[in-house]
Amino acid sequence: MGSLFKHLKYDLPASVVVFLVAVPLCLGIALASGAPPIAGLIAGVIGGIVVGAISGSTLGVSGPAAGLAAIMASAIAQMESYEAVLVAVVLAGAIQFVFGVVKAGVIAYYFPNAVIKGMLSGIGIIIILKQIPHALGYDADFEGDQSFVQPDSSTTFSTLMDVVDRVTPGAVLVSVVCLGILLLWETRLVKGSKVLAMVPGPLLAVIVGVILGGLQSGFGDHGLEAVHYVDLPDLSKGVAAFTFPDWGTIGDPRVWTLAVTLAIVASLETLLCVEATDKLDPHKHTTPTDRELLAQGGGNILSGLIGGLPVTQVIVRSSANIQAGGRSKLSTILHGALILLAIIVIPGIMELIPLASLAAILFVVGYKLAKPSLFKQMWQKGWTQFVPFVVTIVAMIFTDLLTGVLLGMAVGVFVVLRNTYLTPFHFDTKPKDDGKPIRIALGEVVTFFHKASIQRALTGLPSGTHVVVDASGTMDLDPDVRELIEECTIRAEEEGVRIEFTAPEERKRHATGVLTSRVQRAADRRSKKNRVDAR
């Protein structure tokens, strides 16, 4: 227990920042999902306290995810029962738990770095684009929206056009002042002061935002109105405000289809965010991915049982946690406890916070995720890194997180296949004047992806050429490639080209025997044909 509070002086301020960011996101995602507002807050509490305690992630923060909002909204509309959807959430959690048991978390290690960095930059740009309307006082869209096409059928860019005629000066004042405070808190002047450095910049920005909002009573139509503030649901009904699963619907095929869909999408988003969070972590902790799936599964089971939305690890809150100086999972747990405290004890205070002040905080979060220096760094690594990076960003901006990452992955796979085709082996193409054979040295692993390039190398050789295909150092030789080499050997002999194949050591005797017998059979057929022709 002592080790949990080891970094309390860092984790407590970070938890406050994450809490301030998380509350409007939880409410906004619940709104977009068509679920009761309390459902988003329940998921935020479960994601913070329960998943945070079970997870092995040091700085990852879990909660309701925008990427699941469209799935949930469609399911609630089709089933016409939120209680039935909750059954699917519980089942999805159980499926995720099974994913963890069978060690499906290994999938996380197959995401290329270029795609992960593209995802981070894409999220950063999306945060900035989505927060511009809130900073200017146009709060028509929910907090936490990340999709290009929004629930009201408008898009990210059409909303930016709409906001031109709907600017609220009072909101602009709040966002500009709060952003100025945050930028000041990034300077050496503040960081070098022991007193000022103890005050979290985002917390100070929110306090100033509350004060500026309270002073705008004389602004009239130019000042902040109720729509410009955080709006918590009415919890005066107590337990009656909660919703519970309708287990009578467990036999409905739609419930099971939704459960599998939620489990797969939530697990993929979690694993992506785990990789991204570990990349951002200045101390480079490694999250055990199988344990993360177990934690997410347990969190979703509990969230569904008491009426909450499905949870995943989320990059916006995780990056806010890292940027605020969080050091351990305590910051995640405390942020969940603060959400619970806010909805029970201090809902009135939360409703004094202008959304414009939170927009300023998210601007800084977004910028740090999409720094220009990262683009320069990826450019310097070459086009094989830069293209998947940029494709991921652009695809995310114009679709959503998961689609963008999948498109980035597709480009990354294409690059790998291209490189595999071009350089599957060492091939000295210079002619040998000393009578020595041309040597083709295969790599340690040779798969069917290499077939095209190997066939290209062994086809069209001039008559009299002697080639040695050396697979003595190959640990894993695909049977398709072996068969291709055997076929090329037979065909080449008819063209006056000699190809020798040195098989992997452990299969050398068998492979050589098979190859020799096939070559011998081919020679016998040609000899027989020649005798027939001679007659």
Summary of the structure (lengths in Angstrom):
residues: 535
radius of gyration: 30.1
end to end distance: 95.2
largest distance: 114.9
contacts: 1936
relative contact order: 0.16
helix: 68%
strand: 6%
